[in-house]
Amino acid sequence: MTLTSESRRSRNRSARRGPAVLALLGAGAVIASVLTAASAQAAPATVYYVAPDGKDTGHCSQAMPCTPERAQKIVRPAAKYGDVTVQLADGTYRLSAPLRFGADDDGGDHTVRWAAAPGAHPVITGASKVGGWSRSDVGRGIWEADTPSGLDTRQLYVNGLIAPRASIRLANADVTPTATGLTINNSALSYLATLPDQGRIEFESLGDFTNRYSPVQSISPTAITMAQPAWDNNTWGWDTVQRSFLAGPSWYLDNSLSFLTQAGQWYIDPSAGKLYYKPADGVDPNQLDVELPRLQSLISIGGTYDQPVTGLAFEGIQFSGTSWLGPSTDGYADQQNGLFIKGAYDYRPADAFTSCSRGCEMFERARTSWYQEPAAVQVSAASRISFTGNTFTDLGQSALGIGNDANATVTGIGLGASDIDVVGNRFVENSGHGVAVGGVLPDAHHPSDPRMTNQDILIENNTINRVGVDYKDNSGILSTYVTGARILHNEVSNVPYDGIDTGYGWGINDAGGSNDYVDRGYYNWNTKYTTPTTLKDTQVEGNLVHNTKARFADGGSVYNLSANPGAVVSSNYLFNISGVGLYLDEGSRSMTYENNVVQGGSFVFTNAGSLRNNTSDNVIQNNWYNSGGISAPNAAAHNNKLINNVKVSGANWPAGARDVICSAGVAPQYRTSLNANQFGFTGCSADAPVTGFATTSNVSSYFGQAGDAFGIAAAGADVWGAGGQHDDQFGAIYKAGSFTSQSSVSTRVVSINDANVWAKSGVMVRNDLTKPGSSAGYAVVAATARNGVTFEWDSNGDGYLDTDARATVDSYRPVWVKLTRSGTSFSASYSYDGQNYVPIGAPVTLPSAAAQQDAGIFSTSHDTTQSAINQFDNVAFTN
C-alpha cells in the first residue's frame, strides 16, 4: 500500500484517543468493539487470529489461526476500511527474526490492534527454551546443555529472572590500570594466564555514575592486555576506569568458565555449542525454565519522515527474550545513562590515558559521535502508537525505546516519534532502561527536518521495577530531547541508578551554549547554538519513586539536565532513596518543582557551583522533606528561587504532604505485588484486611493483604537480644501451630521499604508469636534493607535472638527466604528464583522448640519512630 506524503500528513492530523480511554480499554473491550464492524459486503473481516502453532498460510481465521508474520500480510488491505484487531491466543510465540512494522503495516487513519485474547497471556520472545541438561565434568555441581554452534549471548533467563554471568570480584589493590590494560599485583591471580578463551573475558567497572565493560585480548601471569579500541574508550573522558570520581570503584572479571563457582551463574561457549549452568545443590535444571535469547530486538516500528507508521496499538502482550551483543565486541564505554562511545578516534591524544582521564578538549570534540543503547521494542518515525497493559521482561537492553537516535534503531531511521502512549505496562527484570525516549545527537535537539522532533509522549501508570540489571547506569525512565513529555503516576523502584531522568547534554546545546564547555574547548570543534533545543514542557507528576541509587553515588532519584522551559515536576513522592532526591544538574533552567515529598536522602541539589554555568531561573517551592537539606549554591546569582519548602520531623507530614503521598504511583487497576502503594501507605485511607491468617504486634503496626500479596509496617526497635541489646519488637502475619517437626515456611520479600540499613522482613517461627521476649524455639530468616540476608536464632532459649549467620545478597531485588525444621534442627536458605536455594550458615539445634509452633512473615523497621510498608508474596507452608 503506497500513500502520498500528503496522505500521510493527513493521518498525522487524526484525532488522538485520550489517555483515560486507553487506560480503560482491555483486550476484551477491544474485541467486542470490532465485532460490530460493517457487513462482509462492505469490508473484509476485522478480527484476525494468531496462535503459537498457527500456520503461515490462510486467512488467519478463528478456526485456522496463523503466525504473527502471516497476520501482518493479511491485515494490510483490511486496515484501509476500518479498525482491525489481531487477536493473540495464549502461549509462547518464538520469533526467528524481529517483527518489523513499516508504513504498510499500520492503520493509517484507523488503528490496528495487536491484542491478547480475553483471558490470555501471550508471550512474544526471541529466546529458545534450553533442555537436555546433563551433569558436566568441568566442575563440581555444573550442568551442561547443547546450544546451536556460534550462538552467543550476554543474558540467560532462568524462571523469569536474569541469571548472573560467571564472574569474580577484584580488589582494587589486585590490579592497576595502565594504558594497555591491567597490571596484576596479586600473585594469586597469575592463574588467569592459563585460562582458555581469554578473548571472551571482560573487565567490568562500576564508578561514580558509569558502568563500563572492556573485552580482554590476552593475559600473562603479570598483566591483562585489553582489546582495543574498547579500552582506549573506557580510559578517557569522565569517571574513567583509572580515575573514577568514586574513591573505591568496584571491579570484576566476567565471563569465563573458570569463574563458574556460584549457584545460579552460567557460561556459554559458542564455538563448542555448550551452555554451562550451576544450580543450587539438589536442583535439576531440567525442571527449570531456562531461556536462551537468540535475537537482539523483538519489535521494530518505524517508517520514514515522508511515510511514518501510524495507528498501531499493542495490548496485553509479554515481550521477552533478547540479548544485545554490542558490548561483547565494542565494549561498553558508558558516558551516562545508556550513551556510550565506540570505535577509534584518530584525534585521541597519544597520552590520553593520563591527559584525558578527567576530560580534555579532544574528548569534548567526540561528544557529537556518541551511540545510544538499542531497545528491544523500538518506535521511531511513527505517530499514534500505543502500548497498554503489556509486560516487558527478560530483555537484554532497554525495554522500550521511543524516538531514539538512528544508530539505535533496526530501521536506521531514528527520532520522529509523536503522539505515543505508554500506559499501564510492567517493566521488570530488564538489563537496561524501562523506557528510553529521545536521542542525543544534533538532529535530536536541533532537527534538520522538523518532522524529526520527538513530541507528545505519554508515560503513565507504568510499573518499573528492577531494571538496569546489567547496564547499571541506566535509569528507570529516561526522556532526553522531547517536547511535551508527560511522565505521570508511574512507580519506579529497585534500580541501581536514577528513577526518572529528563533532559540531556549538560546545557551544551542550549541557546548561547555553556561557559563551562567554552572553557573545556568543546566549541572549538562543535556548534554553539543560538536557538533553543526541542526539550520543553516536560511534566513529571504524581510518580512514586523509591529504593533508588543502589550502585552509584552521583545522580538523583528525579533528575534533569539542560534547559527545560515550561517543565513542572510536582506531587511526586520519593522515599527510601540514596543520595539526592531532586537533582537539577548542569544547565537545568526555567523549571518549576513544587508540592513534592522527599523522605530520606538529601532533598534538593542545584548544580550551580560555577557562576559561569546556566543552572538558573528555577523555582523550587512548597515541597516537604524530612532529611538532608537544601544544596543550592549561588542561588541568588543564578536566580534559583527556593520558596516555602518545609522540613518536617520524622513522618509527621502535614495534610498537604499526606495527600501527595497517598495519591502517588499507579492507579489501583494497574497494581500488582510489585507496587508499594497496593496497600496504601501508613496514614492513608486504605483498607486491606488480612484473611486466613492471624496478626500480632507489640509496636505500632499496619497489616494489609491484596490477593496473595501482603504488606507489613512495624515501627520496631529490632529483633535482637545479644551484645547488650534487648529488643524483640515486630509485627507478624502468621498461622498458629502450623510449624511441626518436618516443616518449612518461605516467602518472597518483594521490597523492603524501611530506610534503616538493619530493617528486617522475612519469616519467623517460635513457640508462641504472641509472646515476644518470652517464648522460646525462636528463629528468623530475614532480608535486610542493606545488609544482606540474616539467619538469627535463640541459642539459650530465653526468648531473644542472640546468634546469627549472614549471606551477602542484592538488596534491590526480590529474594525468597526459607526456614526449614527437621525435628529440633533448623536451617535457613535464600533464593532469587524460588528454586535455587542457597544455605545461610549451618543447621542449628533449638531443643526448646515445641512440637507445634507458630510460623509466618514479619517485619521490624529498626526505628521506633517510623516505618514503611514492606511487601511480601508467595507465602508458603509445607509439612
C-alpha atoms as one frame of an Amber mdcrd trajectory, in Angstrom:
protein
   0.000   0.000   0.000   1.620   3.267  -1.164   0.405   6.638   0.011   1.484
  10.144  -0.900   3.191  12.415   1.569   0.031  14.480   1.735  -1.992  11.388
   2.636   0.453  10.629   5.426   0.285  14.155   6.745  -3.494  13.910   6.886
  -3.099  10.773   9.020  -0.955  12.660  11.483  -3.764  15.151  11.956  -6.151
  12.396  13.062  -7.714  12.966  16.450  -5.874  11.087  19.186  -7.589   8.936
  21.758  -7.329  10.341  25.266  -5.250   8.535  27.897  -8.253   7.994  30.146
  -9.951   5.972  27.431  -6.788   3.992  26.782  -6.500   3.151  30.445  -9.972
   1.651  30.468  -9.621  -0.440  27.326  -8.897  -4.101  27.956  -8.426  -6.715
  25.268 -11.989  -7.924  25.705 -13.429  -4.465  25.174 -11.360  -4.030  22.029
 -12.564  -7.320  20.554 -16.177  -6.534  21.388 -15.972  -3.207  19.604 -14.621
  -4.578  16.367 -17.138  -7.412  16.200 -19.766  -4.801  15.379 -17.967  -3.867
  12.163 -19.729  -3.415   8.855 -21.116  -6.371   6.941 -18.954  -8.687   4.875
 -20.149  -6.985   1.691 -18.729  -3.672   2.885 -15.350  -4.866   4.206 -13.246
  -7.926   4.999 -13.318  -9.419   8.469 -11.920  -7.053  11.076 -10.628  -9.638
  13.562  -7.747 -11.949  12.711  -6.479 -14.759  14.871  -2.937 -15.888  15.555
  -1.621 -18.701  17.704   1.773 -20.118  18.671   1.133 -23.112  16.393  -0.547
 -21.028  13.704   0.075 -21.584  10.014   1.985 -19.348   7.655  -0.838 -19.672
   5.157  -4.552 -18.988   5.086  -6.689 -16.081   6.209  -5.984 -16.132   9.983
  -9.477 -17.241  10.915 -10.559 -18.402  14.332 -10.750 -21.978  13.055  -7.353
 -21.779  11.358  -5.170 -19.199  13.151  -1.924 -18.084  11.589   1.512 -16.832
  12.616   2.107 -13.193  13.536   4.141 -12.774  10.352   1.248 -14.053   8.257
  -1.180 -11.785  10.080   0.907  -8.747   9.157   0.402  -9.529   5.467  -3.325
 -10.222   5.821  -4.010  -7.057   7.824  -2.563  -4.618   5.291  -5.541  -4.382
   2.898  -8.131  -4.660   5.692  -6.822  -1.593   7.514  -7.880   0.594   4.608
 -11.529   0.139   5.608 -11.595   0.406   9.392 -10.066  -0.612  12.699  -8.563
  -4.093  12.759  -7.677  -6.413  15.656  -5.106  -9.170  15.552  -6.051 -11.404
  18.468  -3.218 -13.395  20.051  -4.112 -16.721  21.626  -2.441 -17.840  24.840
   1.040 -19.314  24.610   4.606 -18.521  23.593   5.461 -17.087  20.176   9.133
 -17.781  19.452  10.402 -15.435  16.759  13.207 -16.281  14.360  13.566 -12.619
  13.338  12.252  -9.312  14.693   8.727  -8.300  13.744   9.087  -5.154  11.653
   6.176  -2.744  11.275   6.663  -0.317   8.422   4.282   2.161   6.862   2.415
  -0.660   5.099   1.689  -2.419   8.398  -0.107   0.385  10.180  -3.681   1.537
  10.492  -3.430   4.887   8.747  -6.495   6.831   9.800  -7.640   3.666  11.587
  -5.950   1.528  14.234  -4.501  -1.965  14.015  -4.569  -3.512  17.479  -2.384
  -6.438  18.396  -4.212  -7.624  21.494  -4.264 -10.618  23.822  -7.358 -12.790
  23.519  -9.693 -12.461  26.513  -8.022 -14.147  29.496  -4.869 -14.962  27.505
  -1.271 -14.017  28.325   0.630 -14.328  25.061   4.438 -14.117  25.168   6.431
 -12.848  22.186  10.027 -13.915  22.692  13.338 -14.018  20.901  14.578 -16.861
  23.085  14.550 -20.646  22.823  13.953 -22.993  25.719  17.022 -24.952  26.824
  16.591 -28.602  27.743  18.568 -31.804  27.735  20.725 -30.850  30.689  23.269
 -33.353  31.983  25.941 -33.217  34.656  29.211 -31.835  33.356  32.723 -32.918
  34.245  34.107 -29.365  34.045  33.464 -28.659  37.728  31.531 -29.635  40.830
  27.785 -29.100  40.544  27.943 -27.758  36.976  25.479 -28.939  34.326  25.727
 -28.523  30.562  23.374 -28.425  27.577  23.857 -28.237  23.824  23.262 -24.953
  22.016  23.481 -24.009  18.321  27.105 -23.632  17.245  28.131 -19.984  17.098
  25.223 -18.703  19.171  26.390 -16.163  21.755  24.518 -14.257  24.443  25.111
 -11.861  27.300  21.983 -12.939  29.172  20.318 -16.149  30.313  16.828 -16.156
  31.801  16.041 -18.741  34.456  12.488 -18.947  35.804  11.824 -15.452  34.525
  14.880 -13.827  36.099  18.192 -12.610  34.687  20.786 -15.145  35.813  24.246
 -13.641  36.501  27.168 -14.455  34.240  30.109 -16.271  35.813  32.346 -13.621
  37.397  34.843 -12.850  40.144  35.314  -9.670  42.177  38.696  -7.936  42.055
  40.019  -5.959  44.991  41.237  -2.521  43.918  44.731  -3.485  45.071  44.733
  -6.646  42.913  45.315  -4.757  39.668  46.499  -1.380  38.417  45.047   0.121
  35.225  47.551   1.084  32.528  47.286   2.479  29.018  47.201  -1.056  27.612
  45.257  -2.884  30.307  45.822  -4.033  33.866  48.962  -4.878  35.769  48.354
  -7.888  38.031  49.605  -7.090  41.542  48.165 -10.111  43.342  50.167 -13.240
  42.519  47.133 -15.373  43.382  45.648 -14.159  40.082  48.523 -15.447  37.962
  46.369 -18.494  37.128  44.384 -16.241  34.805  47.177 -16.639  32.253  46.330
 -20.349  31.945  42.654 -19.852  31.139  41.295 -20.768  27.708  39.178 -18.375
  25.639  40.786 -15.316  27.181  39.248 -13.139  24.486  35.785 -13.852  25.916
  36.681 -12.482  29.351  35.574  -8.931  30.162  36.671  -6.380  32.734  33.751
  -4.555  34.358  33.986  -1.314  36.333  31.376   0.458  38.441  32.346   4.038
  39.182  30.554   7.128  40.433  27.947   7.145  37.646  29.320   4.862  34.918
  29.189   1.106  34.356  31.910   0.047  31.909  32.740  -3.216  30.104  36.001
  -3.913  28.258  36.887  -7.161  26.448  40.233  -8.805  27.201  42.760  -9.514
  24.443  45.219 -11.745  26.326  46.552 -12.478  29.814  50.062 -13.152  31.102
  50.986 -14.005  34.706  51.633 -10.316  35.378  49.345  -8.361  33.045  45.985
  -8.322  31.315  46.133  -6.763  27.866  42.783  -5.298  26.897  41.226  -5.315
  23.437  41.294  -2.033  21.547  39.742   0.407  20.909  37.319  -0.504  23.722
  39.981   0.033  26.391  41.001   3.427  24.996  37.350   4.466  25.003  36.954
   3.474  28.644  40.047   5.373  29.773  39.341   8.879  28.533  36.520  11.223
  29.451  34.854  11.383  32.845  34.564   8.854  35.677  37.068   6.686  33.841
  38.295   3.248  34.871  41.594   4.592  36.160  40.284   7.841  37.645  36.736
   7.382  38.828  35.143  10.113  40.889  34.457   7.314  43.365  37.390   6.645
  45.695  36.831   2.881  45.584  35.241   1.744  42.306  34.021  -1.839  42.018
  35.949  -4.071  39.600  35.088  -7.525  38.239  36.239 -10.061  35.696  33.264
 -11.597  33.884  32.574 -14.453  31.517  34.953 -17.376  31.951  34.075 -20.984
  32.657  36.666 -20.955  35.441  34.641 -18.269  37.237  31.562 -20.512  37.369
  31.576 -21.246  41.096  28.386 -19.697  42.493  24.882 -21.134  42.358  22.771
 -19.512  39.662  25.682 -18.458  37.429  26.213 -19.556  33.816  28.674 -19.519
  30.921  28.239 -20.133  27.189  30.857 -21.462  24.764  29.654 -20.580  21.238
  32.435 -22.421  19.417  31.683 -25.684  21.244  27.913 -25.149  21.246  27.724
 -25.642  25.012  25.884 -23.828  27.794  27.023 -24.362  31.383  24.915 -23.637
  34.469  25.472 -24.166  38.172  22.196 -24.710  40.041  21.932 -24.915  43.792
  22.580 -28.310  45.357  19.707 -30.696  44.706  18.233 -28.687  41.812  17.913
 -30.310  38.382  17.944 -27.596  35.663  15.725 -29.815  33.529  12.975 -28.787
  35.953  13.673 -25.068  35.424  12.505 -22.764  32.646  15.837 -21.785  31.071
  15.509 -19.361  28.166  18.423 -18.614  25.809  17.980 -15.389  23.801  18.675
 -15.529  20.068  17.523 -12.072  18.918  18.854  -8.587  19.630  15.460  -6.945
  19.083  11.846  -8.110  19.044   9.701  -5.373  17.560  10.715  -2.557  15.220
   8.102   0.091  14.479   9.441   2.647  12.060   8.740   4.281   8.747  10.251
   7.358   7.155   9.607  11.037   7.731   7.618  11.054   4.468   5.721   7.922
   5.444   5.667   7.448   9.202   3.960   4.474  10.790   0.624   5.497  12.303
  -2.212   3.831  14.154  -0.808   0.768  15.956  -1.765  -0.496  19.411  -0.275
  -3.334  21.484  -2.294  -4.604  24.425  -1.858  -7.375  26.980   1.304  -8.911
  25.472   4.536 -10.003  27.165   7.759  -9.095  25.342  10.800 -11.174  26.355
  13.993 -12.904  25.324  16.628 -10.596  23.792  20.366 -10.007  24.187  22.275
  -7.009  22.857  25.735  -8.254  21.806  27.402  -4.914  21.021  29.429  -4.702
  24.258  30.974  -8.138  23.592  32.969  -6.725  20.682  32.918  -2.926  21.114
  32.928  -2.818  24.889  30.567  -0.528  26.726  32.342   2.781  27.217  29.500
   4.344  29.137  29.262   8.128  29.292  25.997   8.412  31.206  22.611   6.755
  31.125  22.960   4.318  28.230  25.029   6.577  25.975  28.453   5.240  25.006
  31.334   5.649  22.587  32.850   3.009  20.332  35.345   2.740  17.515  38.679
   4.519  17.097  39.131   8.299  17.277  42.112   9.398  15.209  42.344  12.625
  17.195  42.595  10.879  20.579  45.867  12.123  22.131  48.652   9.557  22.433
  48.876  10.260  26.163  45.094  10.319  26.708  45.311   7.677  29.454  46.839
  10.363  31.669  45.996  13.679  29.998  42.316  12.855  29.343  41.472  10.757
  32.420  39.337  13.655  33.709  38.276  15.079  30.383  40.194  17.014  27.726
  39.455  19.072  24.639  39.638  16.136  22.217  37.219  14.123  24.318  34.809
  17.070  24.262  35.165  17.092  20.482  33.866  13.492  20.400  30.537  14.216
  22.100  28.642  14.513  18.831  29.518  10.922  17.863  28.042   9.084  20.831
  25.898   5.990  20.452  22.624   5.113  22.112  21.749   1.723  23.546  19.238
  -0.038  21.272  15.910  -1.121  22.729  14.199  -4.492  22.442  10.982  -2.804
  21.242  11.682   0.257  19.069   9.491   3.096  17.835  10.732   5.849  15.508
   9.348   7.806  12.558   5.900   6.962  13.896   2.829   8.531  15.430  -0.333
   7.447  17.192   1.252   4.314  18.642   0.128   2.909  21.993   1.294   0.246
  24.446  -1.287  -0.645  27.077  -1.201  -3.338  29.744   1.872  -5.142  28.394
   4.763  -6.736  30.279   8.356  -6.078  29.225  10.620  -8.560  30.986  13.765
 -10.624  30.402  15.163  -8.185  27.870  18.899  -7.719  27.446  18.915  -3.956
  26.952  16.474  -1.059  27.233  12.982  -2.487  27.058  11.062   0.182  25.112
  12.841   2.821  23.033  10.856   5.710  21.562  12.340   8.207  19.108  15.938
   7.219  19.803  18.885   8.167  17.597  19.216   6.389  14.236  22.252   4.420
  15.465  19.993   2.661  17.997  17.323   1.505  15.552  16.831  -1.513  13.287
  15.487   0.708  10.502  18.402   3.133  10.590  15.901   5.990  10.866  15.645
   7.496  14.321  13.674  10.211  16.109  10.344  11.419  14.689   8.118   9.887
  17.384   4.944  11.764  18.226   1.660  11.044  19.949   2.919   7.865  21.646
   1.079   6.460  24.696   2.691   4.056  27.159   0.010   3.273  29.731  -0.347
   0.637  32.433   2.609  -1.562  31.472   5.061  -3.504  33.638   8.816  -3.259
  33.087  10.654  -5.721  35.288  13.884  -7.730  35.145  15.483  -5.931  32.195
  19.154  -5.192  31.529  18.701  -1.533  30.579  16.117   1.239  30.909  12.456
   0.511  31.322  11.543   3.293  28.878  14.024   5.460  26.952  12.563   8.354
  24.955  14.509  10.674  22.670  18.010  10.909  21.253  21.133  12.976  21.967
  22.724  13.695  18.580  22.281  17.072  16.822  19.101  16.097  14.968  17.518
  15.242  18.320  17.989  18.682  19.866  18.110  20.852  16.701  16.329  18.821
  13.997  17.424  19.384  10.422  13.864  18.340   9.494  11.043  19.429  11.845
   9.432  16.022  11.381  12.291  14.573  13.418  11.012  16.271  16.562  10.010
  13.879  19.344   6.839  15.227  20.906   3.686  14.447  22.853   4.869  11.300
  24.619   2.699   9.979  27.475   4.203   7.587  30.058   1.506   6.904  32.634
   0.587   4.294  35.261   3.545   2.053  34.498   5.454  -0.104  36.984   9.233
  -0.062  36.521  10.931  -2.412  38.979  14.421  -3.912  38.823  15.673  -2.612
  35.518  19.253  -1.611  34.714  20.347  -5.066  35.859  23.358  -5.354  33.518
  23.799  -1.739  32.385  23.517  -0.294  35.831  23.953   3.318  34.716  20.503
   3.186  33.077  17.666   4.996  34.838  14.163   3.568  35.126  12.677   6.195
  32.778  14.824   8.399  30.538  13.403  11.222  28.428  16.023  13.342  26.629
  15.209  15.939  23.958  11.426  15.741  23.840   8.734  18.393  23.508   5.780
  17.679  25.773   6.844  14.526  27.558   4.309  13.642  30.269   5.564  11.206
  32.914   2.593  10.689  35.218   1.738   8.354  38.112   4.359   5.719  37.478
   6.132   3.688  40.136   9.902   3.346  39.718  11.730   1.248  42.293  14.673
  -1.040  42.981  17.006   0.469  40.412  20.797   0.829  40.612  20.817   4.395
  39.245  18.233   7.168  38.964  14.479   6.727  38.971  13.275   9.299  36.417
  15.683  11.341  34.282  14.742  14.140  31.914  16.911  16.130  29.530  20.456
  15.579  28.394  23.524  17.491  27.200  24.732  19.410  30.290  23.426  22.646
  28.748  25.940  22.388  25.904  23.290  22.580  23.177  21.103  25.286  24.709
  20.899  28.718  23.139  24.153  30.503  23.885  25.872  27.311  24.959  27.592
  26.689  28.270  30.572  28.669  29.506  31.867  25.575  31.286  32.217  23.914
  27.883  33.735  27.023  26.361  36.440  26.558  28.964  36.809  22.880  28.049
  37.238  23.583  24.335  34.033  21.942  23.158  33.028  24.768  20.823  36.380
  24.734  19.080  35.003  21.693  17.273  31.235  21.746  17.663  28.356  24.129
  17.105  27.345  26.739  19.653  23.625  27.104  19.013  21.724  30.373  19.177
  18.269  28.767  19.267  16.625  26.567  21.940  16.566  22.799  21.841  13.431
  20.698  21.431  13.398  19.999  25.189  10.479  21.828  26.781   7.137  21.473
  28.536   8.051  18.294  30.405   5.582  17.184  33.086   6.723  14.823  35.851
   3.774  14.429  38.208   2.345  12.005  40.748   5.131   9.444  40.493   6.197
   7.102  43.282   9.981   6.677  43.297  11.792   4.586  45.886  14.731   2.255
  46.524  16.931   4.048  44.014  20.684   4.590  43.552  21.700   1.107  44.656
  25.101   1.194  42.950  26.084   4.802  42.276  26.823   7.888  44.342  26.173
  10.549  41.704  22.773  11.293  40.184  19.331  11.867  41.629  16.104   9.963
  42.091  14.355  12.566  39.907  16.984  14.271  37.752  17.252  16.838  34.954
  19.965  18.031  32.570  19.832  21.204  30.431  17.233  23.889  29.899  13.686
  22.577  30.102  11.421  25.636  29.784   7.882  25.086  30.927   8.791  21.909
  32.803   6.889  21.138  36.005   7.950  18.471  38.499   5.130  18.182  41.004
   3.344  15.975  43.521   5.889  13.157  43.384   6.618  11.023  46.453  10.242
   9.923  46.840  11.224   7.651  49.719  13.959   5.252  50.790  16.339   6.935
  48.391  20.112   7.124  48.386  21.776  10.467  47.783  19.845  13.348  46.223
  16.088  13.326  45.736  15.513  16.225  43.325  18.652  16.921  41.268  18.921
  19.894  38.906  22.175  19.170  37.119  24.210  21.288  34.707  22.180  23.684
  32.614  18.807  22.900  34.226  16.837  26.055  33.580  13.340  27.529  33.646
  11.779  24.676  35.615   9.294  24.520  38.491   9.492  21.954  41.308   6.512
  22.064  43.634   4.442  20.003  46.073   6.883  17.075  46.104   7.525  14.920
  49.183  11.086  13.717  49.703  11.520  11.224  52.531  15.116  10.373  53.384
  18.252  11.213  51.445  19.035  14.796  50.509  16.099  16.967  49.468  17.409
  19.010  46.508  20.631  19.944  44.734  21.056  22.644  42.092  24.388  22.217
  40.341  25.242  25.903  40.155  28.555  25.936  41.994  30.122  27.675  38.998
  28.984  31.214  38.323  29.590  30.505  34.633  27.093  27.680  34.114  23.392
  28.026  33.366  21.647  26.126  36.135  19.397  29.099  36.575  15.906  30.586
  36.708  14.298  27.671  38.542  11.524  27.830  41.127  11.547  25.248  43.948
   8.528  25.857  46.121   6.018  24.332  48.531   7.833  20.999  48.856   8.193
  18.853  52.001  11.221  16.870  53.141  12.413  15.235  56.361  16.105  14.520
  55.861  19.255  16.075  54.494  18.679  19.571  53.306  18.903  22.102  50.506
  22.099  22.441  48.486  21.614  25.416  46.208  24.948  27.212  45.740  24.848
  30.727  44.315  21.061  30.655  44.317  20.604  34.400  44.085  23.236  34.822
  41.381  21.530  32.127  39.312  18.002  33.329  40.097  17.097  29.960  41.606
  14.206  30.680  43.946  13.501  28.484  46.974  10.115  29.378  48.454   8.221
  27.855  51.375   9.919  24.449  51.405   9.146  22.765  54.725  11.315  20.354
  56.663   9.300  18.067  58.940  10.304  15.769  61.762  10.204  12.034  61.091
   6.935  11.053  59.438   4.884  13.950  60.796   3.757  15.016  57.351   1.141
  17.791  57.186  -2.147  17.227  55.380  -0.902  18.515  52.014   2.079  16.177
  52.058  -0.102  13.222  53.035  -2.358  13.946  50.070   0.661  13.719  47.754
   1.869  10.518  49.432  -1.489   8.821  49.190  -2.047   9.795  45.539   1.391
   8.904  44.200   2.033   5.903  41.990  -0.071   3.811  39.636  -3.854   3.709
  39.687  -5.459   0.767  41.528  -6.414  -1.168  38.397  -2.728  -1.450  37.429
  -1.262  -2.542  40.749   0.498  -5.858  41.339   2.610  -7.294  44.152   5.450
  -5.087  42.879   3.640  -1.857  43.751   4.343  -0.296  47.122   1.025   1.572
  47.113  -1.166  -1.503  46.609  -1.905  -1.456  50.346  -1.917   2.313  50.642
   0.632   3.946  52.927   0.667   4.374  56.662  -1.674   7.285  57.350  -3.604
   6.890  54.103  -7.198   5.747  53.991  -6.612   2.190  52.832  -8.478  -0.901
  53.927  -6.720  -4.150  53.034  -7.739  -6.653  55.732  -5.807  -9.883  56.178
  -7.875 -13.068  55.812  -6.930 -16.657  56.576  -4.100 -15.597  58.883  -3.671
 -14.173  62.376  -1.771 -10.971  63.090   0.232  -9.911  66.117   2.428  -6.977
  67.070   3.861  -5.246  70.094   4.585  -1.974  68.283   2.655   0.399  66.064
   1.896  -1.775  63.031  -0.100  -1.939  59.824  -1.121  -5.157  58.039  -2.535
  -5.465  54.540  -3.403  -8.127  52.004  -4.131  -7.963  48.279  -4.678 -11.443
  46.868  -1.553 -13.439  47.628   0.466 -10.312  48.432   0.957  -8.920  51.932
   2.187  -5.702  53.455   3.538  -5.086  56.947   4.680  -1.844  58.523   6.048
  -2.208  62.053   7.916   0.548  63.879  10.027  -1.777  65.999  13.457  -1.218
  67.500  14.722  -4.613  66.273  14.558  -8.350  66.865  17.911  -8.976  68.535
  18.864  -9.655  72.125  22.655 -10.050  72.245  25.538  -7.670  72.910  23.692
  -5.657  75.498  20.724  -5.193  73.171  17.381  -6.493  74.379  14.895  -5.913
  71.561  12.045  -8.046  70.315   9.673  -5.676  68.534   7.896  -6.643  65.339
   4.625  -7.086  63.522   3.728 -10.513  62.092   1.148 -12.274  59.931   1.128
 -15.943  60.862  -0.586 -19.295  61.247  -0.775 -20.632  64.772   0.535 -24.154
  65.331   1.417 -24.617  61.646   5.093 -25.437  62.116   5.778 -29.014  63.180
   8.788 -31.321  63.303   9.035 -31.640  59.483   8.007 -28.220  58.141   9.171
 -25.212  56.207   7.936 -21.659  55.826   9.024 -19.396  52.992   8.150 -16.112
  51.330   9.410 -13.762  48.674  10.383 -10.417  50.180   9.401  -8.194  47.274
  10.714  -4.934  48.691  11.979  -3.586  51.989  10.844  -0.003  52.129  12.067
   0.815  55.630  15.093   3.077  55.396  17.296   1.762  58.216  20.075  -0.486
  56.931  19.136  -3.148  59.502  15.377  -3.079  58.912  14.292  -6.716  58.590
  11.495  -8.514  56.762  11.178 -12.258  56.342   9.924 -15.432  58.017   9.657
 -16.129  61.752   8.920 -19.179  63.896   8.626 -19.580  67.652   6.530 -21.493
  70.095   4.138 -18.559  70.543   4.434 -15.471  68.339   2.111 -13.526  70.649
   4.695 -13.614  73.456   7.712 -11.572  72.322  10.640 -11.580  74.694   9.490
 -14.736  76.473   8.672 -17.512  74.004  11.428 -19.968  73.059  12.063 -22.047
  69.924  12.726 -18.742  68.210  14.332 -18.277  64.750  14.024 -15.897  61.797
  15.360 -15.619  58.266  15.147 -12.028  57.084  16.201  -9.818  54.225  17.613
  -6.536  55.493  17.450  -3.184  53.808  21.205  -3.026  53.130  22.966  -5.865
  54.961  22.035  -8.966  53.033  20.052 -11.890  54.435  20.409 -12.906  58.069
  19.583 -16.164  59.861  19.073 -15.459  63.565  18.147 -17.814  66.402  17.739
 -18.025  70.161  20.572 -20.298  71.259  19.804 -20.351  75.003  16.006 -20.451
  74.971  15.463 -17.157  76.798  13.107 -15.782  74.142  15.603 -13.427  72.463
  17.590 -13.879  69.265  21.275 -13.911  70.088  23.228 -15.730  67.350  23.332
 -15.246  63.589  24.749 -16.208  60.207  24.640 -13.903  57.191  24.733 -14.024
  53.406  25.502 -11.165  51.053  22.709 -10.587  48.515  21.490  -7.880  46.172
  19.182  -5.869  48.423  17.479  -4.199  45.455  15.829  -7.305  44.064  13.148
  -9.603  45.430  14.561 -12.506  47.422  12.960 -15.670  48.772  13.794 -16.628
  52.354  13.073 -20.044  53.857  13.248 -21.622  57.307  13.141 -25.421  57.454
  12.715 -27.644  60.500  13.646 -31.302  60.925  12.976 -32.381  64.488  14.760
 -29.761  66.574  17.207 -28.880  63.765  16.540 -25.588  61.944  18.179 -24.497
  58.689  17.951 -21.297  56.646  18.340 -20.509  52.970  17.641 -17.831  50.368
  16.876 -17.824  46.650  16.374 -15.317  43.844  14.031 -17.547  41.840  12.219
 -19.709  44.396  14.014 -22.843  43.174  17.761 -22.430  43.645  18.042 -22.092
  47.423  21.458 -21.318  48.942  22.125 -22.241  52.601  22.821 -19.498  55.136
  25.275 -20.866  57.668  24.825 -24.378  59.056  21.756 -26.013  60.632  21.273
 -25.242  64.335  19.555 -27.124  67.120  16.799 -25.488  69.170  15.955 -28.025
  71.873  13.282 -25.745  73.328  11.165 -25.863  70.139   7.640 -27.101  70.852
   6.060 -29.895  68.821   3.809 -27.311  67.178   4.998 -23.760  66.627   3.627
 -20.560  65.157   5.108 -19.516  61.793   4.634 -16.633  59.400   6.074 -13.432
  57.970   7.254 -10.457  59.980   8.789  -7.009  59.741  10.634  -4.623  62.035
  11.759  -1.166  60.902  14.731  -0.888  63.303  13.275   2.522  64.110  10.781
   3.205  66.887   9.583   6.449  65.304   8.540   5.423  61.805   8.026   2.570
  59.374   7.061   1.922  55.766   5.004  -0.892  54.302   7.236  -3.792  53.326
   5.995  -6.174  50.661   5.727  -9.965  50.558   4.189 -12.595  48.317   4.496
 -16.350  47.652   3.987 -17.175  51.342   4.169 -20.971  51.636   3.894 -23.504
  54.470   4.902 -27.134  53.920   4.661 -30.101  56.269
